[in-house]
Amino acid sequence: MIDKLTKSQEEQLQVYRDKWLKIGLSTDRVDWKVGKKISDYYYSKIANKSIVPVVVLSSPLYAWVAVCLFNQVRNQVRNQVENQVRNQVWNQVENQVWNQVWNQVGNQVRNQVENQVENQVWNQVGNQVRNQVWNQVENQVRNQVENQVWNQVGNQVRNQVRNQVENQVRNQVRNQVENQVWNQVGNQVRNQVKKWKLMDFIYPYLSGHFMSSYFSFYDFMENVLGIKFTCKDKYDWFVSTSQTGFIYPLEQICIISDRPSEINMKDGRLHNEKGMAIKYTDGFGIWSLNGISVPQWLVETPAEKIDIKLALNEKNTDVQREIIRKVGYERILKACNAKTLETWVCPKTGLKYAVKQMNVGNINRRYLCYEHASIPGVFYVKCMPPEAKSIVQMRAFQSGVFGFEPEKARENLRNNKLTDDELLAELPELVQ
């Protein structure tokens, strides 16, 4: 039983962290031969099925469109939408997928899938197909891989390594890789795919390079601590999936997405002030500033040309923060002829708040202005509902003291009988 890491083993923590960050953030193209090898092993050794054709598509979006099209839509819908869908979408998509030139259909597939297929196909059979994809890709694959690989590997680690050592490796290797690869890149890719009006996006259990954090942990266990895995062949196969993007092993075809062609980061967060932070070869990607997914216009519009109203009207707190950061807090105050009506320092957090009267076009409103709790120079500007008579009431409204459903919270605020001191006692001790 390993109770403690030696000095030389501790020195390897950063080595393995950096190794798997490099793999997880790689922008190398996926080699079809590698994808084919991974697919063949899964079907023949893990699923005990016949091998199937493999196609590598240029992005998670196109991979998901292909999953939706290939998985039962053809048989279930052909009679209903023979002319509209089969002739206009299926034949073109099918032929070009097999020829590995999906990127040539670009807007054509987007328009036909989004406008025609959504109304005539997804609304009719979307739930059926989604459930089937979920059963195939998530439940079956998860059960097969976990039973044959992860459960065995995990048990062997737990049997040979003390909890404190396991936690040390998780904290210094796996979690740091996860923060940059999965939490930053993986989640934003997923959210961007979800914006397309297709079936609800399903994360495949075989998530390719996005699983680098998990692989980093077990790689360290095997090669630094010398843990021997009895399912070594299957374990090595699973780790090899880090050379691809998402993998969807369907009944008759295995669909694999390529890795990004660009990943731009700043201080471990997705960030690009001149274009996409994550970009795929087909043009799919994500705009991001300081780790926050933002609309394209915010990245590409010069600060001096951004309409101030966009910052004040933005509902998403994180996006608003980035708009204000780019436009400049002082410029917003000046442009709106801001006048300070009230100031307050929270005795719990020490944070300073100010209520300012601001003119936005012909509308005159009160806004609560305050600095980010942990990032100096970054500000929020939040419109105050008329029911809020003080900063304490507004902070209680923001913090959910009156409830989290907007209309009900405003009604409770309107009928509030608590004093500011009583409300202050309900406010959180820390502000995120």
RANORKA-V395054 format. One record per residue. N is the residue number from 1. RES is the residue in three letters. OMEGA is omega in whole degrees, -180 to 180 (999 if undefined). D_FIRST is the distance of its C-alpha to the first C-alpha in whole Angstrom. Layout:
N/RES/OMEGA/D_FIRST + N/RES/OMEGA/D_FIRST
//
This chain:
1/MET/-180/0 + 2/ILE/-176/4 + 3/ASP/-174/6 + 4/LYS/177/9 + 5/LEU/173/11 + 6/THR/179/14 + 7/LYS/-179/17 + 8/SER/177/18 + 9/GLN/177/15 + 10/GLU/179/17 + 11/GLU/-180/20 + 12/GLN/-179/19 + 13/LEU/-180/19 + 14/GLN/179/23 + 15/VAL/-178/23 + 16/TYR/174/22 + 17/ARG/-179/24 + 18/ASP/179/27 + 19/LYS/-174/26 + 20/TRP/170/26 + 21/LEU/179/29 + 22/LYS/179/31 + 23/ILE/-177/30 + 24/GLY/-179/31 + 25/LEU/-179/34 + 26/SER/176/35 + 27/THR/176/39 + 28/ASP/177/39 + 29/ARG/175/41 + 30/VAL/178/39 + 31/ASP/-179/40 + 32/TRP/-179/42 + 33/LYS/177/40 + 34/VAL/178/37 + 35/GLY/179/37 + 36/LYS/179/39 + 37/LYS/179/36 + 38/ILE/-180/34 + 39/SER/-178/36 + 40/ASP/-180/37 + 41/TYR/-179/33 + 42/TYR/-175/33 + 43/TYR/-174/36 + 44/SER/-174/36 + 45/LYS/-177/32 + 46/ILE/-175/31 + 47/ALA/-178/34 + 48/ASN/179/35 + 49/LYS/176/39 + 50/SER/179/41 + 51/ILE/-176/41 + 52/VAL/175/43 + 53/PRO/-179/45 + 54/VAL/175/43 + 55/VAL/177/45 + 56/VAL/-179/43 + 57/LEU/-164/45 + 58/SER/-179/46 + 59/SER/176/44 + 60/PRO/179/42 + 61/LEU/-178/46 + 62/TYR/176/47 + 63/ALA/-179/44 + 64/TRP/175/44 + 65/VAL/-180/48 + 66/ALA/177/48 + 67/VAL/-179/45 + 68/CYS/-177/48 + 69/LEU/-175/51 + 70/PHE/-170/49 + 71/ASN/171/47 + 72/GLN/-179/50 + 73/VAL/-176/53 + 74/ARG/-177/55 + 75/ASN/-174/55 + 76/GLN/-171/56 + 77/VAL/-171/58 + 78/ARG/-177/60 + 79/ASN/-177/63 + 80/GLN/-173/63 + 81/VAL/-176/63 + 82/GLU/-174/64 + 83/ASN/-173/66 + 84/GLN/-173/65 + 85/VAL/-174/61 + 86/ARG/-176/61 + 87/ASN/-173/64 + 88/GLN/-175/63 + 89/VAL/-168/59 + 90/TRP/-177/57 + 91/ASN/-179/59 + 92/GLN/-179/59 + 93/VAL/-177/55 + 94/GLU/-178/54 + 95/ASN/-175/56 + 96/GLN/174/55 + 97/VAL/-177/51 + 98/TRP/-180/51 + 99/ASN/176/53 + 100/GLN/177/50 + 101/VAL/-180/53 + 102/TRP/-176/52 + 103/ASN/-180/53 + 104/GLN/-176/56 + 105/VAL/174/57 + 106/GLY/-175/56 + 107/ASN/-179/58 + 108/GLN/179/60 + 109/VAL/180/56 + 110/ARG/-177/56 + 111/ASN/-178/59 + 112/GLN/180/59 + 113/VAL/-174/56 + 114/GLU/-173/56 + 115/ASN/-175/60 + 116/GLN/-176/61 + 117/VAL/-179/58 + 118/GLU/-176/56 + 119/ASN/-171/60 + 120/GLN/-176/60 + 121/VAL/-172/57 + 122/TRP/-179/54 + 123/ASN/-179/56 + 124/GLN/-173/57 + 125/VAL/-175/54 + 126/GLY/-177/51 + 127/ASN/179/49 + 128/GLN/-178/49 + 129/VAL/-179/48 + 130/ARG/179/45 + 131/ASN/-179/44 + 132/GLN/177/44 + 133/VAL/-180/42 + 134/TRP/-179/39 + 135/ASN/-178/39 + 136/GLN/-169/39 + 137/VAL/-175/37 + 138/GLU/-173/35 + 139/ASN/-177/34 + 140/GLN/-178/34 + 141/VAL/180/32 + 142/ARG/-178/30 + 143/ASN/-178/29 + 144/GLN/-176/29 + 145/VAL/-179/27 + 146/GLU/-179/24 + 147/ASN/-174/24 + 148/GLN/-177/24 + 149/VAL/-169/22 + 150/TRP/-178/20 + 151/ASN/179/19 + 152/GLN/-179/17 + 153/VAL/-179/16 + 154/GLY/180/15 + 155/ASN/-179/13 + 156/GLN/176/11 + 157/VAL/-178/10 + 158/ARG/-180/9 + 159/ASN/-174/7 + 160/GLN/-175/5 + 161/VAL/177/6 + 162/ARG/-178/7 + 163/ASN/-176/11 + 164/GLN/177/12 + 165/VAL/179/10 + 166/GLU/180/12 + 167/ASN/179/15 + 168/GLN/179/15 + 169/VAL/178/16 + 170/ARG/-175/18 + 171/ASN/-173/20 + 172/GLN/179/21 + 173/VAL/-173/21 + 174/ARG/-175/21 + 175/ASN/-180/23 + 176/GLN/175/26 + 177/VAL/-178/26 + 178/GLU/-178/27 + 179/ASN/-177/29 + 180/GLN/-174/32 + 181/VAL/-175/31 + 182/TRP/-174/31 + 183/ASN/-180/33 + 184/GLN/-173/35 + 185/VAL/-174/36 + 186/GLY/-177/35 + 187/ASN/-180/36 + 188/GLN/175/40 + 189/VAL/179/40 + 190/ARG/-178/40 + 191/ASN/180/42 + 192/GLN/177/45 + 193/VAL/-179/45 + 194/LYS/-178/45 + 195/LYS/177/48 + 196/TRP/-173/50 + 197/LYS/175/52 + 198/LEU/174/50 + 199/MET/178/48 + 200/ASP/-178/45 + 201/PHE/178/43 + 202/ILE/173/39 + 203/TYR/175/36 + 204/PRO/178/35 + 205/TYR/176/31 + 206/LEU/-172/31 + 207/SER/173/32 + 208/GLY/-175/32 + 209/HIS/177/31 + 210/PHE/179/31 + 211/MET/-176/27 + 212/SER/-179/26 + 213/SER/179/24 + 214/TYR/-179/22 + 215/PHE/-179/22 + 216/SER/-179/21 + 217/PHE/-176/18 + 218/TYR/175/16 + 219/ASP/177/18 + 220/PHE/-179/16 + 221/MET/-177/13 + 222/GLU/-169/14 + 223/ASN/177/16 + 224/VAL/-178/14 + 225/LEU/174/11 + 226/GLY/178/11 + 227/ILE/-180/10 + 228/LYS/180/13 + 229/PHE/-178/15 + 230/THR/179/17 + 231/CYS/-170/20 + 232/LYS/-177/20 + 233/ASP/-180/24 + 234/LYS/177/24 + 235/TYR/179/22 + 236/ASP/177/24 + 237/TRP/-178/27 + 238/PHE/179/26 + 239/VAL/-179/25 + 240/SER/178/28 + 241/THR/178/30 + 242/SER/179/30 + 243/GLN/-178/33 + 244/THR/168/35 + 245/GLY/180/36 + 246/PHE/178/36 + 247/ILE/177/36 + 248/TYR/179/38 + 249/PRO/-180/38 + 250/LEU/-175/41 + 251/GLU/-172/43 + 252/GLN/-179/45 + 253/ILE/174/44 + 254/CYS/-177/41 + 255/ILE/-177/42 + 256/ILE/176/40 + 257/SER/178/41 + 258/ASP/174/41 + 259/ARG/176/39 + 260/PRO/174/41 + 261/SER/177/43 + 262/GLU/169/43 + 263/ILE/-178/40 + 264/ASN/-177/42 + 265/MET/176/40 + 266/LYS/-179/40 + 267/ASP/177/37 + 268/GLY/180/35 + 269/ARG/178/37 + 270/LEU/-176/40 + 271/HIS/172/43 + 272/ASN/-177/46 + 273/GLU/-176/50 + 274/LYS/-178/52 + 275/GLY/-179/50 + 276/MET/174/48 + 277/ALA/172/44 + 278/ILE/-178/43 + 279/LYS/175/45 + 280/TYR/-173/45 + 281/THR/-180/48 + 282/ASP/179/50 + 283/GLY/176/50 + 284/PHE/179/48 + 285/GLY/-175/46 + 286/ILE/170/45 + 287/TRP/-176/47 + 288/SER/175/45 + 289/LEU/178/45 + 290/ASN/177/43 + 291/GLY/-179/40 + 292/ILE/176/43 + 293/SER/-175/44 + 294/VAL/177/48 + 295/PRO/-177/51 + 296/GLN/-176/53 + 297/TRP/-178/56 + 298/LEU/179/54 + 299/VAL/-169/52 + 300/GLU/-179/56 + 301/THR/177/58 + 302/PRO/-175/59 + 303/ALA/-176/59 + 304/GLU/-179/62 + 305/LYS/180/63 + 306/ILE/179/61 + 307/ASP/-179/63 + 308/ILE/-178/62 + 309/LYS/-180/62 + 310/LEU/179/59 + 311/ALA/-175/57 + 312/LEU/-177/58 + 313/ASN/-178/58 + 314/GLU/-177/55 + 315/LYS/-178/53 + 316/ASN/-175/49 + 317/THR/-177/48 + 318/ASP/179/46 + 319/VAL/179/49 + 320/GLN/178/51 + 321/ARG/-179/49 + 322/GLU/176/49 + 323/ILE/-179/53 + 324/ILE/179/54 + 325/ARG/-178/51 + 326/LYS/-177/53 + 327/VAL/-177/57 + 328/GLY/-177/57 + 329/TYR/-177/57 + 330/GLU/179/60 + 331/ARG/179/62 + 332/ILE/-180/61 + 333/LEU/-179/62 + 334/LYS/-178/65 + 335/ALA/-177/66 + 336/CYS/-179/66 + 337/ASN/-174/68 + 338/ALA/176/65 + 339/LYS/-178/67 + 340/THR/180/64 + 341/LEU/-176/65 + 342/GLU/173/62 + 343/THR/-178/59 + 344/TRP/174/57 + 345/VAL/-179/53 + 346/CYS/-179/51 + 347/PRO/180/50 + 348/LYS/-173/46 + 349/THR/-176/45 + 350/GLY/-179/48 + 351/LEU/-179/49 + 352/LYS/180/53 + 353/TYR/177/54 + 354/ALA/173/58 + 355/VAL/-179/60 + 356/LYS/173/63 + 357/GLN/-175/66 + 358/MET/178/65 + 359/ASN/177/68 + 360/VAL/-173/67 + 361/GLY/179/70 + 362/ASN/-176/72 + 363/ILE/180/69 + 364/ASN/-175/69 + 365/ARG/174/65 + 366/ARG/178/63 + 367/TYR/174/60 + 368/LEU/-177/57 + 369/CYS/180/56 + 370/TYR/-178/52 + 371/GLU/177/50 + 372/HIS/-175/46 + 373/ALA/-175/44 + 374/SER/180/42 + 375/ILE/-179/44 + 376/PRO/177/47 + 377/GLY/178/50 + 378/VAL/-171/49 + 379/PHE/172/51 + 380/TYR/176/52 + 381/VAL/-174/55 + 382/LYS/179/55 + 383/CYS/-180/58 + 384/MET/175/59 + 385/PRO/-178/60 + 386/PRO/-180/64 + 387/GLU/-179/63 + 388/ALA/-177/60 + 389/LYS/-179/63 + 390/SER/179/60 + 391/ILE/-180/57 + 392/VAL/178/55 + 393/GLN/179/56 + 394/MET/179/55 + 395/ARG/177/52 + 396/ALA/178/52 + 397/PHE/179/53 + 398/GLN/-173/50 + 399/SER/177/47 + 400/GLY/179/48 + 401/VAL/-180/50 + 402/PHE/-179/53 + 403/GLY/-177/50 + 404/PHE/175/49 + 405/GLU/-168/52 + 406/PRO/-176/54 + 407/GLU/179/58 + 408/LYS/179/56 + 409/ALA/179/55 + 410/ARG/177/58 + 411/GLU/178/60 + 412/ASN/177/58 + 413/LEU/-180/58 + 414/ARG/-177/62 + 415/ASN/-175/62 + 416/ASN/177/60 + 417/LYS/-177/61 + 418/LEU/175/58 + 419/THR/178/59 + 420/ASP/178/57 + 421/ASP/179/56 + 422/GLU/177/54 + 423/LEU/179/53 + 424/LEU/-180/51 + 425/ALA/-180/49 + 426/GLU/-177/48 + 427/LEU/-180/47 + 428/PRO/179/43 + 429/GLU/-178/42 + 430/LEU/176/41 + 431/VAL/-180/42 + 432/GLN/999/40
//
